[in-house]
Amino acid sequence: MKAKTRIGPTSGGTARRNLTTQTAVASPTPTKRILLTRRSPAYWRVTFNHPPLNIFGPETIPQLNEIITALETDEHVKAVVFDSAVQGFFLTHYDFLAKLEDTTSLPPGPTGLQPLPDMLVRLSRAPVVSIASIRGRATGVGSELALACDMRFASREKAILSQFEVGAGVVPGGGPMARLPRLMGRGRALEVLLGADDIPGDLAELYGYVNRSLPDSDLDGFVESLATRIASFDKRAISETKGFVDVASLPPDFEIAPEWDVCLASIMRPAAQKRIKKLMVQGFHKPGDVEDRLGYHVGQLGR
C-alpha cells in the first residue's frame, strides 16, 4: 500500500499533508472530459464536458495534451474553438481534492515546462488560430486557458472570468502574471490578480481581458462565423502572420516557468490550507453559491 498526498486542505487547517492509504488497483480508463469535434478538416471544436463544475485536474491533462499535439501536427486544421457543454461553467479551477502526486508525477512537456503551463504555451504558439467562446465561469485554469488562446469572446450576460487564487492564499500557476499585463496593463492586471474578484463579460471587454463581449444570443453565431471565415484562408498565411504577432506579444517561457512551482508550494502553506478548508466547509468543489460566486466568497475568508 502506498500513501497519497492530496492537494486540498488538511485536518485542522494545518500545513501537514493529508495522507490516505489505498490498495493498488488497476487504473480504469479515464472518462473523456474534453471532446474534440472536427466540423471540417480546417475547423475544430474542443468542448469541456466535466459536469457539474468543469473542474480541471490531473486526469484531464493527458486529454488536453492529446488535443494540443493534434493541433500542432495536423496539416489541415486552421481554426479551433474552445467551448463548454456544462451550463454555468466554461472551465473552472484546478482540482484541489486531487492527490498531489497525481500532478507532480507527470513528466514535463516538450517545452520543458510542467504539463499545464507547457500545454498553454504550446497552444499559444500552435500554427492555428485558437478562440475561447466563454459562456459561464472561466475561473483559475479556465481563465488561464482562455488567456492562452489567440482570441476570447464572452457572453455579456453569462460570462465570468477570474483569477481567484490570491483570495484563497494561493499563487496562480498557469501564466496569468505573464499574460495579463500584456493584455490590459499593469494596474488592471494587478486588480484582477490581487482583487481575486469575479469579472463579468462587459467589464472583461472594457479591460481587454476578452476581445469582445456579445449578447448571449449572438455569441455562438459570431464565433462560428469568425472561425469558419478564418478556416477558409490559407494555412501558411495564417501561421506566418500569427508567428510575427507571437514574437511581439507572447511572454517568454522563463516568465511562465516559475509560476507553477510557486503555485504548488503556496497551496501547502498554512495560510492557504486554512482558507481552502474554510471554502470546502462552505461548499467549494460542489454545486452551489460558493462556486457560483467564488469571488465574493474568497473576499470573505479573512473577515
TAVEN-V720092 format. One record per residue. N is the residue number from 1. SS is DSSP state (hx for helix, st for strand, lp for the rest). BURIAL is 1 if it has 24 or more other C-alpha atoms within 12 Angstrom, else 0. D_FIRST is the distance of its C-alpha to the first C-alpha in Angstrom with 1 decimal. Layout:
N,SS,BURIAL,D_FIRST  N,SS,BURIAL,D_FIRST
//
This chain:
1,lp,0,0.0  2,st,0,3.8  3,st,0,6.8  4,st,1,9.7  5,st,1,13.3  6,st,1,16.0  7,lp,1,19.5  8,lp,1,21.1  9,lp,1,22.4  10,lp,1,20.6  11,hx,0,21.7  12,hx,0,25.2  13,hx,1,25.9  14,lp,0,24.9  15,lp,1,23.5  16,lp,0,20.4  17,lp,1,17.4  18,lp,1,15.7  19,st,0,12.0  20,st,0,10.1  21,st,0,6.6  22,st,0,5.9  23,lp,0,5.0  24,lp,0,6.4  25,lp,0,10.0  26,lp,0,13.3  27,lp,0,14.8  28,lp,0,18.1  29,lp,0,21.3  30,lp,0,21.9  31,lp,0,25.0  32,lp,0,28.0  33,lp,1,28.8  34,st,1,31.5  35,st,1,34.4  36,st,1,36.8  37,st,0,40.3  38,st,0,43.0  39,st,0,46.2  40,st,0,48.0  41,lp,0,47.2  42,lp,1,48.2  43,st,1,46.8  44,st,1,43.1  45,st,1,41.4  46,st,1,37.8  47,st,1,36.8  48,st,1,33.8  49,lp,1,32.7  50,lp,1,29.7  51,lp,1,31.1  52,lp,1,31.6  53,lp,1,31.6  54,lp,1,30.9  55,lp,1,28.1  56,st,1,27.0  57,lp,1,23.3  58,hx,1,21.1  59,hx,1,21.2  60,hx,1,24.9  61,hx,1,25.4  62,hx,1,25.3  63,hx,1,27.7  64,hx,1,30.1  65,hx,1,29.9  66,hx,1,31.0  67,hx,1,34.0  68,hx,1,34.9  69,hx,1,34.9  70,hx,1,37.1  71,hx,1,39.5  72,hx,1,39.8  73,hx,0,40.5  74,lp,0,42.4  75,lp,0,46.1  76,lp,1,47.5  77,lp,1,45.6  78,lp,1,47.6  79,st,1,46.5  80,st,1,43.3  81,st,1,42.9  82,st,1,39.7  83,st,1,39.9  84,st,1,37.9  85,lp,1,37.8  86,lp,1,36.5  87,lp,0,39.3  88,lp,1,39.4  89,st,1,36.8  90,st,1,37.3  91,st,1,34.0  92,lp,1,32.4  93,lp,1,30.0  94,st,1,26.6  95,lp,1,23.6  96,lp,1,22.8  97,lp,1,19.9  98,lp,1,18.1  99,st,1,15.1  100,hx,1,16.8  101,hx,0,14.7  102,hx,0,15.9  103,hx,1,19.3  104,hx,1,19.3  105,lp,0,17.5  106,lp,0,20.4  107,lp,0,23.1  108,lp,0,26.6  109,lp,0,29.2  110,lp,0,32.5  111,lp,0,34.2  112,lp,0,31.7  113,lp,1,30.8  114,lp,1,27.4  115,hx,1,26.9  116,hx,1,28.6  117,hx,1,31.6  118,hx,1,31.9  119,hx,1,32.4  120,hx,1,34.8  121,hx,1,36.8  122,hx,1,37.0  123,hx,1,38.2  124,hx,1,40.9  125,hx,1,42.1  126,lp,1,41.8  127,lp,1,45.3  128,lp,1,45.3  129,st,1,46.3  130,st,1,43.5  131,st,1,44.4  132,st,1,42.4  133,st,1,43.9  134,st,1,42.7  135,st,1,43.0  136,st,1,40.8  137,st,1,38.6  138,st,1,37.6  139,st,1,35.5  140,lp,1,33.4  141,hx,1,32.0  142,hx,1,34.7  143,hx,1,37.4  144,hx,1,36.0  145,hx,1,36.0  146,hx,1,39.5  147,hx,1,40.7  148,hx,1,39.4  149,lp,1,41.6  150,lp,1,45.2  151,st,1,46.7  152,st,1,45.7  153,st,1,47.6  154,st,1,46.9  155,st,1,48.0  156,st,1,50.4  157,st,1,49.6  158,st,1,45.9  159,st,1,44.3  160,st,1,42.5  161,st,1,41.1  162,st,1,39.3  163,lp,1,37.2  164,lp,1,36.0  165,hx,1,33.4  166,hx,1,35.6  167,hx,1,36.2  168,hx,1,32.5  169,lp,1,32.4  170,lp,1,30.9  171,lp,1,32.6  172,lp,1,32.9  173,lp,1,31.1  174,lp,1,32.7  175,lp,1,36.1  176,hx,1,38.3  177,hx,1,39.8  178,hx,1,41.0  179,hx,1,42.3  180,hx,1,43.8  181,hx,1,46.4  182,hx,1,47.7  183,hx,1,48.2  184,hx,1,49.6  185,lp,0,50.5  186,hx,0,48.9  187,hx,0,50.0  188,hx,1,48.9  189,hx,1,45.5  190,hx,1,45.0  191,hx,1,46.0  192,hx,1,43.4  193,hx,1,40.6  194,hx,1,41.5  195,hx,0,43.0  196,lp,1,39.7  197,lp,1,41.8  198,lp,1,42.3  199,st,1,44.9  200,st,1,46.7  201,hx,1,48.0  202,hx,1,51.6  203,hx,1,50.7  204,hx,1,48.2  205,hx,1,51.1  206,hx,0,53.4  207,hx,1,50.9  208,lp,1,50.2  209,lp,1,46.5  210,lp,1,47.5  211,lp,1,50.5  212,st,1,51.9  213,st,1,51.2  214,st,1,52.8  215,lp,0,53.6  216,hx,1,50.6  217,hx,0,52.9  218,hx,0,53.8  219,hx,1,50.4  220,hx,1,49.3  221,hx,0,52.8  222,hx,1,53.2  223,hx,1,49.8  224,hx,1,50.4  225,hx,0,53.9  226,hx,1,52.9  227,hx,1,50.0  228,hx,1,52.3  229,hx,0,55.1  230,hx,1,53.0  231,hx,1,51.5  232,lp,0,55.1  233,lp,0,55.8  234,lp,0,55.4  235,hx,1,51.9  236,hx,0,53.1  237,hx,0,55.2  238,hx,1,52.3  239,hx,1,49.8  240,hx,0,52.4  241,hx,0,53.7  242,hx,1,50.2  243,hx,0,49.4  244,hx,0,52.4  245,hx,0,51.3  246,hx,1,47.8  247,hx,0,49.4  248,hx,0,51.3  249,hx,0,48.6  250,lp,1,45.0  251,lp,1,43.1  252,lp,1,42.1  253,hx,1,38.4  254,hx,0,38.5  255,hx,0,39.3  256,hx,1,36.3  257,hx,1,33.6  258,hx,1,33.0  259,hx,1,32.7  260,hx,1,29.2  261,hx,1,27.8  262,hx,0,29.8  263,hx,1,28.7  264,hx,1,24.9  265,hx,1,25.9  266,hx,1,28.2  267,hx,1,25.6  268,lp,1,23.7  269,lp,1,27.1  270,hx,1,27.9  271,hx,1,30.9  272,hx,1,29.0  273,hx,1,26.1  274,hx,1,28.9  275,hx,1,30.8  276,hx,1,27.9  277,hx,1,26.9  278,hx,1,30.5  279,hx,1,30.7  280,hx,1,27.6  281,hx,0,29.3  282,hx,0,32.5  283,lp,0,31.0  284,lp,1,29.6  285,lp,1,27.6  286,lp,0,29.5  287,lp,0,33.0  288,lp,0,35.6  289,hx,0,37.8  290,hx,1,35.3  291,hx,1,34.4  292,hx,1,38.1  293,lp,1,39.5  294,hx,1,36.8  295,hx,1,39.4  296,hx,1,41.1  297,hx,1,38.0  298,hx,1,36.7  299,hx,1,40.3  300,hx,0,40.0  301,lp,1,36.9  302,lp,0,38.8  303,lp,0,41.7
//
